[in-house]
Structures are given as structure tokens and as C-alpha cells.
Amino acid sequence: MNEKYQEYLNGIEKVGTRKVAKLFSQIGDFDYEHCDNVEELQDLIISMQPNCLKAIDNITISIKAWVKYSCSEEIYQKIYNLLSFQQLDRESIWQRIKDNVPRKFISHKQYVDILHNIDAYEENNPEYLQTLFMSIYEGLYCRDYSITWNLRGSNVEGEYVTIINNDGNPRSIKVTKQLAKNLLFVADIDTQVRQNRFGVFNLRISGLYPDSCFKLERRELRGKGLNYQNSYGNMLRKIVNEYVEYPLTAQQLYISGIMYRLGLVFKENNITLDEAFSYNNKERIINKIITAEFERINATLNIKNFRESVRGFIDVFNEDWE
């Protein structure tokens, strides 16, 4: 990173903007004065290995901001025009790099296979791990795992589950019959099988309530703050490491489930996922369908950011409709 670019970073007030500009610091080493075609800028963007369309947008915005700061008005106008939507085609950039970008989500077909493999190959506590994976996919999730921690058997009535996060606001969500059945099963469990070099043994687990669905070892609940976030996160990583071919976060699993359910509704309305998430699609019905699903599961995601996060990975979700 050159000295002038470091000075530029130090002068950026917004933390998020500074973070992005620092992440793509190669921007400061490019010769904008002698850049006369959009292909050079496309190569610069690709060299920074963006992993989604949103990253391409962030790089483009960062380039404009840096050139405005460091170059003459004439050079800035030249670069600004080259980076306009009329000349810089971010979709074509994405098509060039997407095969080398790790998948971020899973299709419903993958989801079903993962559940099957947990059941078939997991020696200890397969029902617990299956149910945790299913609950996140079906929308019983928030970032701090408080919904997971608060889930209890008495919250399950037929195919409806009442979820409660740390804000204490209850919400009833319809789930699949299998998930409802699994939640009731794990709510009745108060021991888990553990295995070490001395052999196999049962370990007592506990939760907020006697019928908590996702009870934990008592050692995981010690200290001033509850450690359930780390515990559930570690369990999910175990599932991902053993049954998914690439990294997958809880948020990505959650979004994967949303995308499958949206796909079902879009299909009923004769709308493909490609059409629904195309950059220029402003049809009200699209936003209405997404909003309805977000409200149903009480999602706190920003719709615009959500659409940006999955745009570019539609091929993953299209596997369910081939």
C-alpha cells in the first residue's frame, strides 16, 4: 500500500467505507492517467478477486472515490464514464470469475442429501444435529442464536412453532411436519452420547427449560455470559465440515432455505429465479413475494442487500428446478 493511499484511508470517516477501501488497496497502485479502455478496469477488478456481485459494486465505488481524491477532474470524469453501467458490464465480469468463486449457498437437493447423510453416518446424536440444521434452514434462526436457545417442545403445536428471540417478541411460524416431529423428539432428550479414548458415555445436558429443544452441556453454560452462540456455531461447523463440500455459515444456510421457499412461490406465479433476481427487475410482485416470506419468518434482513447477496449464485438454486 503506497503512502498516499494510506493517507486517503486515514481521512475516510465512515468505518464501513474505510474497511472496504482497505480491503481493496490495490486500487491505489493502478495507473488511471494512462487507462483509456474499460477492459483494463475490468482486469483490475478481477485481480482483486471479488466473491460476489456486491463486491464488484463496492470495488467500482471505491475506485471512483479514490480517483476523485487523487487525480485531476479530467481523469476522474474519464474513469467515471468508463465505470458507468453503459460501459462496465458487471454481469460479464461475474461470468468470467464465478467458476472460481466458492459456492456460498446450498440447493434444496443438497439440503435433503445432507439430512440423509447425517442420519446414515452420524454415530452420535444424529437427531439433534439434523434438527439444528433443519431449524435454521426452515427459518427458526437469528444471528445470536437466541431463537435456537429459546425453542422448547411446548412451543410446537401441530405444524406451527412459536419462536422467541432475546427481545421477547413471540412469532408463530409454520414448519414441515418432519421438523415439528424432530423438535418434539429432541425436547424430550436430557442426555447426549459422547465418545473419547476411554469409551462411549451419556452426558447430561440442560437448557432454559426442562423441554428446551437444544439443550447443551453444563460446562458450555458457565461463566458470566452464556456460551450457547459458540456451542451452536461449533455444531453447525461440524455438520458443514463433514457433510458439505465447502464452507457454509448459518446465515447462508438460512438464506438457502428462504430461496427455496421463494422459488416455490415464484413458480406458482410463472416467474423464474433468474427473472425475479435480474438486476433490472422492478416488478412489484417480486418485492411483495419476498416481503411476505420475510414477514412470515420475522426475518430482519434488508431486502435490497438480500437480493444482492444471492444475485450471482442463482445457478445454485436453479438446480432444484431443472
Sequence and secondary structure as in RCSB ss.txt:
>XXXX:A:sequence
MNEKYQEYLNGIEKVGTRKVAKLFSQIGDFDYEHCDNVEELQDLIISMQPNCLKAIDNITISIKAWVKYSCSEEI
YQKIYNLLSFQQLDRESIWQRIKDNVPRKFISHKQYVDILHNIDAYEENNPEYLQTLFMSIYEGLYCRDYSITWN
LRGSNVEGEYVTIINNDGNPRSIKVTKQLAKNLLFVADIDTQVRQNRFGVFNLRISGLYPDSCFKLERRELRGKG
LNYQNSYGNMLRKIVNEYVEYPLTAQQLYISGIMYRLGLVFKENNITLDEAFSYNNKERIINKIITAEFERINAT
LNIKNFRESVRGFIDVFNEDWE
>XXXX:A:secstr
  HHHHHHHHT   HHHHHHHHHTGGGGGS  TT  SHHHHHHHHHHT   SHHHHHHHHHHHHHHHHHHS HHH
HHHHHHHTSTTT  HHHHHHHHGGGS   S  HHHHHHHHHHHHHH  S HHHHHHHHHHHHTT   TT HHHHH
 BGGGEETTEEEEE TT  EEEEE  HHHHHHHHHHHT  EEEEEETTEEEEEEEE SSTTBSS EEGGGG SSS
  HHHHHHHHHHHHHHHH SS   HHHHHHHHHHHHHHHHHHHTT  HHHHT TT   HHHHHHHHHHHHHHT  
  HHHHHHHHTT HHHHHGGG 
